[in-house]
Structure formats: structure tokens, C-alpha cells
Amino acid sequence: MIERVEVVTGPGTVIRYGAVVGWAAPSASPALISFLAQSARNLSGSARGGRQMADHIAGVLRERDPEPHVAFAVVGPDSLGWASLLHGPVQAWDGQRWLAPSPSPGWLQAIITPQPSVMVNAAGSPLPVVTPDSMWDLEAGVVPGSGLVLFPSPMRKPDSGLGTVSVPSASVEPGSFDGEETATLESSPPTEVLEAPEAEMSSEAALDPTLSSNAALGEAPETLVLETPAEIPPEPAEPPRTPGPPGSIDLRRPSATDPRPPLPGVGGPDRSVPGAPVVGGLLCEHQHLNRPGMRTCARCGAPVRNDATYTVSGTRPPLGCLVGDDGIIWRLDSSYLAGSNPGGDPTVRGGLARPLALEGTEMAAAHAEIRLAGWDVEVLDRSSPAGTFIFEPGSRDWMRLRPYEPRALRPGTHVAFAQRVLTFITPWIVPSDTTAATGS
């Protein structure tokens, strides 16, 4: 199910057993690395090994997070595609978009559709250069590496119904997740594995947990049980999809025939997203939440009624993205702190912003903040020596921002942090913004 796993050289740890891969930052404890490696080994023969491992870790994190600031990730197969769990300042690139956890709760479970590969590394790192003939091809084991590139082979199609797994494997000692106590992962007795039918979910939606044990990792003397199939059961056929309204987009399976790129799933008046900010907006005829003042829906293109009847409160969607001068894209679903070493700032350590690491001359350690306020994206200079500049559409010159005075960004605005330039792109454009963006 994996053609190759290319290791990106550098600090950190890359893990692969079968079709289950993982990565951990240099700050990960030996106990955490051992746990990830032993879990991947246990589930290497399962057709749903990625989902089982992600679900198990998610169950642990819901109870207690032993290493809350450590970046690590696991990716592996599932009947829906490739299941992943991202924890801490880590990012995954599927060929179209970045996936990264929000500061709260600090971890994310998601289904990834590789196009054509999956890249995993520390948050703020550039995309690694893909070299299919690279000598760094990990077949199995644990090796040093600052990231990984996973090249999946075509998924095997099912030939029959659900199978039964009945061969247990030996128990292993992964060590403690928190470095103090010892937890044991053991194989379970013969278990019938039933594949759940695919449910509608967005690209960032959390997976429903199917844990075999809810025991907290590292809390001896309890035993953690992972059901480790020794044979690969056939996968169920994908159920037929119900067509959406005209102009709508299937968020689970983007295709070249879609009228516009898919947007991440967002909450509406009847679909909330836990922990996400709530804003007032306007509904289109398909119940998508839009920024006040918009005339057409950013998701489906349907008309938006600008009157009080259609005004509701709902979960704020991502407000667009920042595109770097090196091609890296940061999704604006949370605030960021830009600089050469933003991770050491209390704003990031306290979970109020994500780090946006930028390399360049005259870049301050904590150079500027990118804040999300309502439907606006603001930039605030942290009194950096080199300053923060903006170049708005229709302007003739760069303008330096006054320290600690937030400035709302208009669509298409360029922002310069020292010698690095990022561009603000957003789908939430009201008619006045359209005029400003074209310079007319």
C-alpha cells in the first residue's frame, strides 16, 4: 500500500512499519518514540492500521496529554483513505493544502487524500524537495529525519464482504508516554473487525473514535489493548453518494471537474465546530455561512440575501490563507506569530497563536502578529527593528505600520516582514473589496 517512504534528512525521528508511518520532533521523549514505533509495528499488518492507531492515541489525548508541546504525527491506511493524527506544531501537505492542529486542543484527526503524496514535517518548515530516485527510502524501522514523504500505491479494491481476523500477535513493551511510568500494549483475542460505512465528513472533520481501550497511556498498572489484525481484511465497497444541490462541491473527494477549489468544512446554524469562534453572517440558499455584505456564496456560488432574515450566528470558517514568497501556504483558521523564533514567545506557548517561522536577514524572533478578529485578518508589528510593511492593491508604495497598531488586511495585500513577503488571499470578498482589489 506504500511504494516508498522518503526520509528528509535532519533532526527528528521517522518511523515506518508496513503501511503505518510516523514522525516525531527532536524534543520527543524516548518513551514517546518507543510508543509510536511499537504501536506502528503492532498495526503494520492491518488494512485499517492508521485509523486504529490514530483512534487509540486520540482516546489517550482526550484523557490526558503527557507531552502537550511536542510535535508528532502518524499516517496510515483506512477504509476511507489515509487516516492521520497530528499533534503539536506539525504540518502535513497532501498536494493541495496544509493540515495542522489548532492551538486548542492542540491535535487533529483527519482523513488525507494524497495528491499524489503526503509530506509531514515540523510546522513552518518548507516543502521538502521530492526526489523519487532518492537513496533515502525507508522500508522498515526507526531512523533520524526532519520529515517524511509518503508515496502510496493504488488502494486495493475489495473482492467480497467483511472478513474475520483471528491470529493474535505477541505483546510488546513500548515504554511510558510521560517518561515516568510503564504502559504495555498487548494484542487482543481473536476479534471480528467490522468496517463502518463511510459517513459524510469534511477534509478536517474529526473521526469518530472506535477505541478498543480507553485506558490512559502511561498510567500503570492499566493495560492498553490495540487490536492488531494479522491479515488484511477486504475493504467494503464505497456506498453511492447522494448528489448535492446544483453548484455544490463534494468536500471529501475534490476533482478536476469541480467548478472551484473545495473549501474546508465549516459550521452553520445547525452544525457547530467545538472550540471554533462564532460570528454573525449571511446564509445562501444552501445554508452556507458567508461574510456580511457578500452577494454570492464563496462555497457554492449561490446568491446571498443581504437582509436580516438570513442573518445568523455560526462557526467562523477559515478566512483565507497567506502565500509566502517561497510558495508555502499558511491557512488562516487561527492567529499566528511570525518571526525567526516564534515558538519561544509566551503568545505561542500559551496557545494564543501558532508559530509562523520565517528565515531572513533582520527578522526579529517575534516580528509581528497575524490576528483573526471577526471576519477580518489583522497584522500587528511587535516593534521589530526592521519593521512590518504592507502594499495594498492600488497603492504606489509600501507603507510601514506603527508598532502595536493592528491593521486590517484587504484581499490581495502584500505584507513584508523584514525581507520576507507574504500575500493575503481570501474567498470572503464583499463588492467594495472587489473594487479595491482591481484598483478601479
Disulfide bonds with the S-S distance in Angstrom:
none
